Amino acid sequence: MATTVSYSQKVAVVLSGGGAKGLGHIGVLKALEENEIPVDYVIGTSMGGIVGGYYAAGMSPKQIEDIAVSREFLDWVNGRLELGKDYYYFKKENDASFLKLNLSLDSTFSFLINSSIANDLSLNFALAEKMAQPSAICKNNFDSLFVPLRVMASDIFTQTEVVLSKGVLSDALRTTQTAPFFYNPIRVDGKYLFDGGVYNNFPVDVAQREFHPDVIIGSNVSSKVYNTYPFGDDEKLISRSLLYMLLDKSNPSDVPSTGIYIQPNLQDYTAFDFKNARAMIDSGYYQTLRQIPEIKSKIFSRKTFEQVALARNKFNSKTSPIVVDEIRFNGFRRSQQLYLNRFFKSGKR
C-alpha cells in the first residue's frame, strides 16, 4: 500500500531594486496572480521594496498599477507638491536672528545635511497616507501584513545590509529606496539608513534566511554583474555610471536551480523613466507570461484569483476609521487653553 504525502509549497517572491524599472515588478505580480501562482512571502529592495510593500499591504497588482501610471505618482517621485496644500509640518517659526545655522533638523523625516537632488516631501506624505492603515492593522509587525514582508536598507557607517521586518511601514518603504545623493536618508531606530540596493540589491539570500521557502521567484530589473568587459554596451552603461557604482549588482546565479529567475526586457529604459511606467509594467507582465510553463513545472500549489481576492478583502476589512477621541494641550497659558478648548468644541475647522 503506497502512501502519498502532499503539502502546500511556500513561494517567496524577491523583487530587485532598479529605480523606475522596478515598476516592471507590478507586471510580474499581475501575471503570477492571473495564473494562480501563490505568493506567500515578498522581499524587496528599493523600488522592488515599494512594489512589494504595496502588495503586502493588501493592494492588488491592478491597484498598484493604477497608482504607478497616475499623474499623482509622477508628482511624488519628481518632488512636486500638490497644489492647494500647505505642508505646515515642515514650516519653521519666524526667527529674527541675523544668521541661523541648523545642521541637525530632527523630525519624522529627519536628516542632517540636505544634499539630495530630489525633493521628497510629497513622496514622504504619500507613503505615510497610503501605509497608515496597513501598518496599524499589522501593529507594525510585517509578518502580520496581507503577505509577510521584508524590505532592505543599508547602514553606510558599518557598511552592512539591514533587514526591516517591523516598524512604521511607510518609513520602511521610504528608507529602502533612499539612493545616496538622490534622496535624504531616513532615521530608523536611531540610525540613518539608505537604499537597500547599496549592499543587497537582489536579496535572494534574505528570502532563504528569513522564510525558508520551497521555491523562490526572483524578478530582477537592475544591472547585472559582468564577468567580462561589456563591449557594445559600455557607452550605455557609462551614462548611468553613478547609480551603477553606488548600487550593488544582481547576480542571476543567486536564484537556486529549484527557483525561477525573471528578467524583464527593460534595456531601453533608465532608472528615472517613471513616465514610461505602463510600458515597463507590460514588459514585466509579458516576460512572466512567457515563463509560466517553467513556473508551473516547479510550483504545484495553486491559489485561485477568487481565493486571493477573498483573503485580501479579509485583511483590508480590518481597516477602521481613525477617530480622535481626545486632544490635550500642553505649554499654554490658562486663557489660551480655554480658547483652544472652545475652538475645538465648537466644531470650527
Order of alpha helices (4+ residues) and beta strands (2+ residues): beta-alpha-beta-alpha-alpha-alpha-alpha-beta-beta-alpha-beta-beta-alpha-beta-alpha-alpha-beta-alpha-alpha-alpha-alpha
